[in-house]
Amino acid sequence: MPNFLNHNENQIHPEVEKIEGDFTILKYVCSQPKFDFQPLPLESLKKLKHCLKASNLSNYCGDRRFKLISVPDILPDELIEKCGMHTKGERTQVYNLNPHYYGNTCRCYRAEVSNISEEKGVYRVHQFTKVEMFGVCLPEDSEKMTLYFRSIQEELYSLLGLHYRVLDMAKHELGAQAYRKYDIEAWMPGRKKYGEISSCSNCSDYQAKRLNIHSNGNCLHTVNGTACAIPRLIIALAETHQTVDGSINIPNVLSHYITGKSLFQNLSSFPKLTPVQAHRYE
């Protein structure tokens, strides 16, 4: 098998070569929200502080000799069998996944954090949860699949009532793996800035060659897209739908999951949180 690892970067889509600066704005979606008061950033919404802790989290982390880890949701047959569970036969303890589209809730880790005021709180954190989409397809279908993933993202954020812009990213913003990458930035009224909440990358055959993903001898293409990155989506939702009294109007698509049309309007049902210093065991 050829040593593809010696090639550090993917090829670039011809349209990306034409981009000057960091990106080209493809379109704006929905209008910016209008307020008859000064909108506040997430961490300044007083009523939200009853259920959101965004700083000084070290006081809540103790040590009882257990190391907290997250494990994969999908495992290869070989590893499952080494743990003593059968993967073959009519009655097994596992099931197989065979579709071309995969969705997964995963934990993400970042070494960098920011000290600038616009990115304080939960905007840029060491660990966060997101829902990621992953697709495998024939080479001739990867551009179409990328646009399909992007359409899912746009539909989701439009239904949530967010104003956002879609960006076609320049080549120095692609990373090693992307052939073409679209970013979606939502307007965050309290911060008075756009913030990235999602991206979608056509990785062409870059990942497939290295992971030996093929069909009938043909190397396939992969597409990655973020459906929902939790912390920044919370920021965009809270700042967009905030009211003058600090409560949050719930988008219609979420009303089925939340009692009442306004969140945190009545705080009597919220327990009062009392910070405590965690005890550290030797």
C-alpha atoms as one frame of an Amber mdcrd trajectory, in Angstrom:
protein
   0.000   0.000   0.000   1.413   3.467  -0.875   2.738   5.540   2.014   0.162
   8.337   1.934   1.320   9.585   5.338   4.241  11.286   3.620   1.765  13.693
   1.979   0.864  16.143   4.721  -1.979  18.073   3.088  -4.949  17.371   0.867
  -5.500  18.919  -2.533  -7.638  22.078  -2.653 -10.891  22.780  -4.510 -10.345
  25.206  -7.452 -12.874  27.687  -6.013 -10.921  27.842  -2.764  -7.825  29.018
  -4.650  -9.747  32.176  -5.632 -10.553  33.221  -2.052  -8.721  36.281  -0.753
  -8.353  36.750   2.981  -9.683  34.154   5.447 -13.039  33.408   3.800 -15.753
  34.396   1.350 -19.243  35.042   2.709 -21.624  32.902   0.655 -24.832  34.158
   2.265 -26.580  35.499   5.342 -29.568  33.569   6.702 -32.402  35.090   8.780
 -32.191  38.663  10.002 -30.363  39.976  13.039 -32.642  40.146  16.095 -33.878
  43.600  17.134 -33.955  44.620  20.787 -35.508  47.604  22.556 -32.946  47.106
  25.327 -29.219  46.466  25.541 -28.717  42.714  24.916 -26.387  41.003  27.356
 -23.802  38.264  26.842 -24.615  34.820  28.200 -22.643  35.097  31.434 -24.443
  38.371  32.303 -27.955  36.932  32.018 -28.668  36.841  35.746 -31.479  34.304
  35.648 -29.386  31.870  33.650 -26.732  31.828  36.370 -29.067  29.642  38.450
 -28.357  26.679  36.197 -25.085  27.505  34.435 -21.621  27.495  35.933 -19.117
  28.925  33.484 -16.070  29.829  35.561 -13.987  28.735  38.578 -14.924  25.107
  38.012 -11.868  23.715  39.807 -13.630  23.969  43.193 -16.113  21.331  42.027
 -13.525  18.726  41.005 -12.488  16.272  43.703 -10.246  13.221  43.627 -11.316
   9.835  45.001  -8.657   7.829  43.154 -10.886   7.342  40.115  -9.777   8.816
  36.821 -12.772   9.998  34.794 -12.601   8.911  31.157 -14.966   8.706  28.175
 -15.117   5.500  26.141 -16.056   4.965  22.482 -19.650   4.141  21.579 -18.602
   1.920  18.658 -15.962  -0.815  18.947 -14.352  -3.281  16.503 -15.427  -6.922
  16.737 -11.955  -8.037  17.827 -11.970  -5.831  20.923 -15.507  -6.890  21.909
 -14.576 -10.574  21.616 -11.470 -10.052  23.789 -13.835  -8.825  26.495 -15.695
 -12.152  26.359 -18.749 -11.203  24.276 -19.721 -12.982  21.073 -20.191 -10.975
  17.895 -21.304 -13.758  15.547 -24.278 -16.106  15.412 -28.045 -15.631  15.619
 -27.939 -14.367  19.217 -25.210 -11.872  19.977 -24.714  -8.986  22.380 -23.813
  -6.523  19.644 -25.221  -5.173  16.410 -23.496  -3.963  13.269 -23.706  -0.566
  11.600 -23.692  -0.494   7.814 -25.093   2.847   6.564 -23.194   5.476   4.604
 -24.186   8.209   7.072 -23.146   8.172  10.718 -24.065  10.512  13.539 -22.338
  10.529  16.896 -22.364  12.447  20.139 -18.742  12.877  21.095 -16.518  14.686
  23.541 -14.031  17.171  22.123 -10.899  18.480  23.757  -8.917  21.632  23.002
  -5.568  22.552  24.519  -6.091  26.262  23.925  -8.392  28.601  25.800  -8.770
  32.349  25.426  -8.336  35.239  27.810  -9.950  37.903  25.635 -13.262  39.232
  26.913 -15.279  38.250  23.812 -14.409  34.580  24.336 -14.776  34.251  28.101
 -17.156  31.846  29.802 -18.137  28.790  27.753 -17.235  30.221  24.340 -13.797
  28.576  24.225 -13.279  25.729  26.672 -10.963  22.747  27.119 -13.763  20.158
  26.813 -17.190  20.227  25.193 -19.779  17.900  23.685 -20.991  17.975  20.108
 -23.044  15.978  17.632 -20.934  15.132  14.592 -22.025  13.851  11.172 -19.748
  11.584   9.145 -20.332  10.347   5.600 -18.602   7.881   3.274 -19.356   7.985
  -0.439 -18.080   7.436  -3.958 -15.606  10.084  -5.179 -18.108  11.596  -7.609
 -20.632  12.138  -4.805 -18.523  13.889  -2.153 -19.327  17.468  -3.212 -23.039
  16.655  -3.255 -22.784  15.010   0.165 -20.948  18.035   1.570 -23.753  20.340
   0.423 -26.307  17.914   1.870 -24.600  18.029   5.263 -24.477  21.825   5.044
 -28.189  21.947   4.246 -28.894  19.951   7.434 -26.875  22.443   9.444 -28.628
  25.420   7.866 -32.070  23.909   8.449 -31.258  23.251  12.102 -30.032  26.775
  12.840 -32.857  28.402  10.869 -35.448  26.465  12.874 -33.772  27.705  16.057
 -34.301  31.292  14.898 -30.611  32.161  14.673 -29.131  34.751  12.344 -25.999
  33.308  10.776 -23.659  33.526   7.823 -22.161  30.737   5.697 -18.466  31.031
   4.865 -16.341  29.363   2.199 -12.982  29.071   3.947  -9.636  29.998   2.401
  -6.929  27.385   1.904  -4.906  28.422   4.966  -8.029  27.744   7.091  -8.633
  24.197   5.816  -6.210  22.175   7.900  -4.397  19.217   6.397  -7.420  17.048
   5.599 -10.015  19.313   3.950 -10.471  19.674   0.206 -13.114  22.334   0.876
 -14.586  23.609   4.147 -17.647  25.666   5.014 -18.009  27.401   8.373 -21.272
  28.677   9.860 -21.063  31.639  12.225 -24.053  32.688  14.322 -24.695  36.264
  15.399 -24.306  36.619  19.178 -26.058  39.879  20.130 -24.617  40.154  23.631
 -21.086  39.873  22.277 -21.942  41.919  19.172 -19.997  39.504  16.999 -20.320
  36.400  14.871 -19.057  33.182  16.427 -18.387  29.850  14.724 -20.935  27.225
  15.703 -20.390  24.653  12.970 -18.217  23.549  10.074 -18.497  21.055   7.246
 -15.513  19.562   5.393 -15.139  17.590   2.206 -12.002  15.572   2.943 -12.049
  13.847  -0.474  -9.782  10.759  -0.252  -7.342  12.153   2.341  -8.750  10.219
   5.314  -9.907   7.230   3.261  -6.422   6.516   1.922  -4.910   6.588   5.389
  -7.690   4.508   6.949  -7.956   2.110   3.987 -11.646   2.893   3.403 -12.534
   1.435   0.009 -15.233  -0.391  -1.937 -14.546  -2.936  -4.668 -10.968  -1.736
  -4.846 -11.919   1.940  -5.185 -10.831   4.449  -2.559 -13.852   6.298  -1.169
 -14.337   9.889   0.013 -15.276  11.120   3.488 -17.279  14.141   4.632 -17.375
  15.548   8.192 -19.880  18.043   9.567 -20.849  19.369  13.001 -24.588  19.284
  13.644 -24.454  20.791  17.120 -21.583  22.081  19.284 -23.311  22.476  22.647
 -21.621  25.426  24.432 -21.648  27.921  21.564 -25.137  26.925  20.502 -26.302
  27.698  24.049 -24.659  31.126  23.768 -26.309  31.890  20.423 -29.734  30.686
  21.599 -29.660  32.515  24.937 -28.369  35.808  23.552 -30.701  35.773  20.528
 -33.890  34.942  22.442 -33.252  36.864  25.666 -35.868  39.255  27.052 -35.538
  42.430  29.056 -36.192  40.593  32.346 -33.439  38.051  31.670 -35.686  35.130
  30.699 -35.367  33.348  27.358 -38.091  32.854  24.761 -38.042  29.263  23.558
 -38.005  28.605  19.774 -41.135  26.752  18.649 -39.191  23.622  17.674 -37.969
  23.262  21.277 -41.269  24.021  23.017 -42.214  20.320  22.986 -39.245  19.592
  25.270 -39.671  22.509  27.692 -42.684  23.458  29.791 -43.737  27.045  29.178
 -42.921  29.514  26.420 -40.296  31.379  28.422 -37.377  29.769  30.227 -36.245
  30.918  33.675 -39.184  33.314  33.980 -40.186  31.730  37.288 -37.129  30.843
  39.335 -39.004  29.513  42.349 -38.688  25.968  41.007 -34.908  26.207  40.648
 -32.859  24.950  43.599 -30.373  27.409  45.029 -26.806  26.326  44.347 -24.260
  26.572  47.129 -20.605  26.259  46.017 -18.560  23.874  48.169 -14.879  23.102
  48.293 -14.289  19.510  47.147 -12.555  17.263  49.645  -9.373  15.720  48.292
  -8.542  12.216  49.508  -4.948  11.121  49.913
